[in-house]
């Protein structure tokens, strides 16, 4: 779905702009990455264990809706529809889980993805080129609307004058009319308007009227037009149905500039583009201690060993102290930084660098193995804020070894990594996280990402990034958890508790799931049509009851080469109508630079609209199939005799009739023949 609607809007961008800021867009495929460029908040619901199709996914996007905070009130409005909320009690210890099938979630920065317009930034040559292309779109790609309106069980006598008056009442300007009454009482009429035209066809014996409303202007009045025509027929709302088809317009009409202000798609953003003020400072130590104490609740087991990578023995190791004081059931194993690794100078430039690193790595590995022999495998691995890059590299080497992971970590493991966010004083943004070999302090982000990549196919693996902002600064927490099916709920509950206890603004920036293992042996249940017999009775009854009374075809052409003229168009229509009886034709040539032709006969009607430039619409209605289908392939061949090459850009075929008709005669005949054979 990457096709463009205009030069500055793709189909996806257009759809995102149709959604209210507090609304959501749902796509039943894995489109999470695409949506992350369009919405401030996105979520992926993914269920792997689906028979036959193997997996099922829903991608969700919204700009204002907090997808991690379910709206209980709106869910209760669904009455009999059971939702996942019905079995969810959002308490820290209850995981009958509302987020059971959520795989990914993230907050997306509109400024980072270039979705916010910066007035201070001078336009580039590419910007100027895009603006010219956009203006070309506006000048040449003139759109119109064809409203197909079906009014059944009519109770009023439908007259041409009544329709014209109804159009005046909604603010349109009738110019002229043509009408024709058939011997069997059926009637046809075309009301030509300054803004478009209305074609009406009545079947008095069927109490039915079929309207076409083609507009090249005043599009904002289409709902009023629909209401006005329904009122003319006397049909109740439940007996009126309609749909719309995009057609060509007419160039240089009087209301063109006004219409452009009211119709879309307009490239307007409802994204969050205000830069939050982030203070470059330190959050109070007691608050950080409270945060770290609460975040330890993310460790899945109640008792066991936790490895804590600390700094110097002479400095406090906050994570170790918290575990010692508050979580007595958890055994904290501090891993102190080797003395020769404490230097802030880059050790790569020292001659003994490799020797010192290897020696420290062996000491660290020995400590880990010794702790495992005494306490069992580690439930969690915490990088304390006092630990440095050198020790991080060594821990990374040990954990990156595929032989060490099963020896050191339990199956239900957790990594907790506090990350200090440095703020760029010029841009007021957090400095991006860097790689393990970077000199920037935020190497911790990469440490966690490496663990995720190594274990990406681990069952129920989730990696989260949480930011915590206070009045004095900002810092982040990175969390990685394996075999944790209730990760989402626990993290949402923990962050809520942190907010209540500390007053910090917590925000879950991103949660990324792993790849679940697919089991080929799944419980399956096969269904047949008989299982849905009761559900389809109403649909089958409507299908059998529908009665097509006529057929209609809409052809849309673009001129590829040559010059089309009103003479060519009139000559072609005359040839098509040569065998029609009781013919009435009317032409308008003073609507902008376009050309409009309407014709009625005992066989049906034809409406031709040329925008005056490159686009032609041909709308053919016939009581018999042969009448509506007589144009097929002829217009292109006829135009070639005048050195005009046409391309059919769109084609629509639809029935007109009663009982909510949606199938043409041929379709119904095939179905009835099959039914009789059965």
Secondary structure as UniProt FT lines:
FT   STRAND          4..6
FT   TURN            7..8
FT   STRAND          9..10
FT   HELIX           11..18
FT   TURN            21..22
FT   STRAND          25..27
FT   HELIX           32..36
FT   TURN            37..38
FT   STRAND          41..50
FT   TURN            51..53
FT   STRAND          54..62
FT   TURN            67..68
FT   HELIX           72..76
FT   TURN            77..80
FT   HELIX           84..87
FT   TURN            92..93
FT   TURN            98..101
FT   STRAND          102..107
FT   TURN            110..114
FT   TURN            119..120
FT   HELIX           125..140
FT   STRAND          143..152
FT   HELIX           160..169
FT   TURN            170..171
FT   STRAND          174..181
FT   TURN            183..184
FT   STRAND          187..193
FT   STRAND          196..203
FT   HELIX           204..206
FT   STRAND          208..215
FT   HELIX           219..221
FT   HELIX           222..233
FT   HELIX           237..239
FT   STRAND          240..248
FT   TURN            251..252
FT   TURN            254..255
FT   HELIX           256..262
FT   HELIX           285..295
FT   HELIX           296..298
FT   STRAND          304..309
FT   TURN            313..314
FT   HELIX           318..326
FT   TURN            328..329
FT   STRAND          330..335
FT   HELIX           339..341
FT   HELIX           347..349
FT   TURN            351..352
FT   HELIX           353..375
FT   STRAND          378..383
FT   TURN            385..386
FT   HELIX           389..400
FT   HELIX           402..408
FT   STRAND          409..420
FT   TURN            425..427
FT   TURN            436..437
FT   TURN            442..443
FT   HELIX           444..454
FT   TURN            455..457
FT   TURN            459..460
FT   STRAND          462..469
FT   STRAND          474..481
FT   TURN            485..486
FT   HELIX           487..502
FT   STRAND          505..513
FT   HELIX           529..532
FT   HELIX           533..545
FT   STRAND          547..561
FT   HELIX           566..576
FT   TURN            577..579
FT   STRAND          584..588
FT   TURN            592..593
FT   STRAND          595..600
FT   STRAND          604..610
FT   STRAND          615..622
FT   HELIX           625..628
FT   TURN            629..633
FT   HELIX           634..640
FT   TURN            641..643
FT   STRAND          645..658
FT   HELIX           665..677
//
